[in-house]
Amino acid sequence: MTPLGAAPDSPPPRSCCRLSGSAKGLLAALLGGALPAGFVAPFARLAHDASGMPSLELLLFRCLLPLGFAWPLRRLGAPLLGPPPARRRLLCHALAHVLSVACAYSSYLALPTAHAATVRKGSCTLGAAVLALCVGARPLTGDDWLGLGASAVGLLVTALPELPGAGLREAFGYGLAGLGGLALALALVALPALDCPARLTTTAFAFGAVGTAICAPALLWLQEPVVPQAPLAWVCTAGVACLALASSMSAGYAVTAAPPALVCAALHTEVAVTLVLQRYLLLEPVAPGAVAGAGVVLGAMAAIAARQAACPAPGDEGQQEAEDSGERLDGKAGGARGGE
């Protein structure tokens, strides 16, 4: 019963500026994931050129930073490696992530940075799409297929012209970049299924713990550690660690809000940033195929972003309607209490 003098029940006005869940995830992947990640490959190359720092030492510094999340996790009373039922999945996710980053850093030192980033993120998008089709939890939408097609075309346009003249070192670098992308796809697809408190912080700490436990002995066995003497090497190493952590945290949030295949396609746009830095920071020539591949990916992601901002996905509409109906029920309950 409507109280005397109260306005009749009506649905609350829906804000036209409210972003859907997929749009928020896409925005996080583009600005928080792809933009910082575009600086990682050039900074890794600068650190190696300035001091001869090997790839596993870069990875070790990258893994040490997330260990600082132990303090906030302890303050929250959350287990550092997640609850026991989810611990095995969490460690497998961390192992896949460490493998992905190890392959990526090695490929950055063997290939032009833009080529390595393109192959890694292109294979990541393809792997995420295949995993989504195999799992079958959610069918691929038109935006997913558009991002998948753009990543595939960008990968082919960038890598195919370079393969005929590639030597053994370059071929090994392309293989490492592709393997790193597949491992990253596995880690991103598995992340939403992890059931643990403070999921992003817990997965970051698990990555640091697993990576440190693997990289420290592997560095002493496979490579020769180097103490950087040049300040540029320390600055670039710190930049790699901080930017990569910010990128992985943003990508982790994105795959919980948007389809992993779409998020991987959005992360592919880091190639544009890497291309600019390769040309003007590393002063290396940029192949026309790399520019064309980056243009294809950027054009597709611009179209997907505009469509996501214009109309929410069907699941997001349903969630929004549920929230609106909940607000109306709360308003009715409040009115009834006021009438009493």
N, C-alpha and C positions, 0 to 999 in steps of 0.2 A: 504494500500500500504506500502510495506516495504521500509524504507529509504535506500539511497545508502550507501553501505558499512556495512549495518546492517546484523546481522546473521538472517537467516530465523526463523520464529516462531517455537518454539519447547516447549513441556511441560517441566516445571522445574523438575529437578531430585527429586525423592521422597526419603526421608531419611528412611533408613531401621531401624533406631533406634528410630523413632518417635512412642510414645505409643498411642494407641487408647484411646478414652474416657472411655470405660469400663475398660481398663487396669489401667488407672489413678485412677478411682474410686476404683478398687480392691486394688491397692497399698495403697491408703489413708485409706481404711478400715483395711488392715492388719497392717500397720506400725503406722498410727496415731490413729486408733480406737481400734483394738484388743490389741496391745502391752501395751498402758497405762492402758486400762481397766483391764488387768490381775493383776495389782497391787492394784486395788481398794478394792476387797474383803478381801485380807489378811491385808491391812492397816486398814480397818474398824474393823476387828476382833481384831487387836492389840490395837486400840483406845478403844474399849469396854473392853478388858481385863485389860488395864492399869488403867482405871478410871471409868469403869461402865457406859460409855456414852451410852444412849439409841439410837435406830435407828433414831427416829424423830429428835433428836438433830444433829446427823450426817447429815441428810437431810437438816436441816435448815442451817448449815454452808455451805453445798453444794449449796444451793439456794442463799445465800448472795453474793457469788463471782460474778455471772453474772450480778448483778445489777450495777456493774461498767461500763457496756457497755452503760449506759445512757449517759455518757459524749461524746463518739464518735458518737453516734446516734444524739445527739443534734448538734454536730459540723457539721454533714452532712445535717442537716435540715430534717431528717427522723422522722416520728412519732414513739414514743417509742413502741407502741403496733400495729404498722402497719396501713395502710390506712383503713378507715371505712369499705369498702366492704370486706376486707379480715380479719377483726378483729375477727369475730366469729370463723372462721376456725383456726386462730392463737391461740386463747384461748383454743379451744378444743384440739389442738395439744399439747399445754403446759400442759393441765390437764392430758392427756394420758401419757406424759413423766414423770410428777411428780408421778403419780400412779405407773408407772413402777419402778422408782428409789426407792420409798418408800417400795414397795414389795421386791425389791432386797436387800436393806439394812437389812430389817427384816429377810429375809431368810439367809443372811450371818451369822447372830448371832445364828441361830437355826440349821444350817446344816454345814457339812464340806464345806469349801469355794469352792472347785472344784466341788462338787456335785451341789451346788446352782448355780454356774456359768453355768454348763452344762445344767441344766434343764431350766434356764432362756433363754440362747441363743439358745438352741434346739427348745424350744417352740416358740421363736421369728422367727426362720427360717421357721418353719411349718406355723405359722400364716401369715407371709409375702407371702408365696407361695399360701396359700388359698385366701388371699385378692387379689393377682395378678390374680388368675384364676377367681374370682368373678367380679373384675372390668373389666377384659378383654381388657385393654388398650394395652397390649403387651403380646404375648404368651411366655410361658417359653421355654428357649432354652436348649440345652443339658447340658451346664454348670450349669444352674439353677437346673436342675433335679439331676445332680451329687452332687451339694452342698446340695440340699434338702435331698437326700438319705443318704449322709454321716452324716448330722446332726441328722437325724432320728435314724440311727444305733448307733451313738455315744450316743444319749440320752437314747436309750433302754439299751445298754450295761452298761451304768453308773448307771442308776436309778433302773432298774428292780431287780438286786441282792440285793439292799438295802431296797426295799419296804416291803418284808415280815416281817423283824425284826424291822421295824420302829415304834416308839411310837407315841403318839398324837402330841408331839412337833415337831418331825421330819416330820410327815405327813402334819402338818400345814405349815412347812417350804417349803416342796415340792410344796404344793398348792400355796403359795405366790410366789415362784420362777416361776412357770408356768404362773400365772396371770401377773406377771411382764414382762415376755417375750411376752405375747400376747399384752399387752399395748405398749410395745416398738415397736413391729411390726406395730401396728396401727399408732404410731407416725412417724415412718420412712417412711411408705408408703404414708402418708398424706403430708409429707414435700415437695416433688417436686411440688405439686399442689398449694402451697402457693405463692401468687403473691404480694410481698411486697419488697420495696427497702432494700438493705443490709440484705438479708434473713437470713443468718446464725446468724448474730449479733442480729437481731430483735427476732428470735426464742429463742436465748439464754437468752436475757433479759426477754422475756415473761415467760420463764420457771422459772427464778429467782423470778419474781414478783408474779406469781401464787403460786409457791412453798412456798415463804415466807408468803403470806397471808393465806395459809392453814396450814403450819407446826407450826407457832408460837402459835396460839390458841390450835391446836391439841396436841402439846407437853405439854402445861400446863394442859390440860384436861385428856389426856390418859397416859402420862408418867411423870416421875419426872426429871426435868432438873438437870444436873450435871456440876459443874465447874471443869474442869480437873486440877489436881494438878501436875501430872507427865509430864515432858517435852515431853516424848515419845507420850503421848496422843495428845498434840498439834501438834507435827510434823506429826503424822499419819493423824490427821484430816485435816491439811493443804494439805497433800499429796493427800488425798481422793478428796478434793474439786478441786485442780488444775488438777490432772490426769483425773478425771471424766469430767471436762469441756473440756479439750483437746480431749478426746475420743469422746464426743458427737459432738463437732464441726467437727472433721474429719469424723465421720459417717454421719453427715448432708451433708457435701460436697460429700461424696461417693455416696449417694442415688440420687444426682442430676446428677451424671456422669455415673452410672452403675445401672442395675436393682436392686430394693430393696431386692428381694429374694436372689440374689447373694451376696449382701453386708451383709445381715444377716448371711449367711453361712460363709463369711469371718470373721465376728466379733466373730463367734463361736470359732475361734482359740485362743481366750484369755484364754481358759481353759488350754492350755499347760503352759502358764506363771503362772497361778494360781496354777497348780499342783506343779510346781517347788518351788514356794514360800511357799506353804502349807507344803511341806516336809522339806525344809531347813531353812525357816524363822519362821514358826509357830511350827515346829518340831512335826507335826501331821502325823500319818500314811496315806499312800495313797492306796486306794483300787485298786486291779488289774483291775477291770472293768473300773475305771476312766482313768487309763493309756491306756487301749485298746480303749476306746471311743475317747480319745484325739488323739491317733494315727490314727484312721480312719478319723477323721476330718482333721488333718494335711496332711495326704496323699492325700485326695481329693482336698484340697485347693492348694497343690503343683502342682497337675496335671492341675487344672483350671488356676492357675497363669501362668504356662508354656504355655498353649494353648492360653491364652489371649495375652501374650507377642509375641507369634509366628505369630498369624493371628488375625487381628482386626475383630470385629463384623460387620455384614452387614451394620448396620446403621452408624457405624463409617467410613466404607469405602465410603459410599455415602457422608458423611459430608466432608471427606478428598478430594474426587473428586471435590466437590463444591468449596472448598477452592482453590484447584489447578486451576480450571477453572477461578475462580475470579482473581487469580494471573496472568493468561495468558491474560485475558481481560485488566487488568490494564497495563500489559506490552505492549499490542497492542495500547492502548490509549496513553501511553507515547511515543511510537514510532511514532504514527501519529502526535502528537504535535511536536516532534523533526523534522519530515519531513516538517511540515509547516514552 
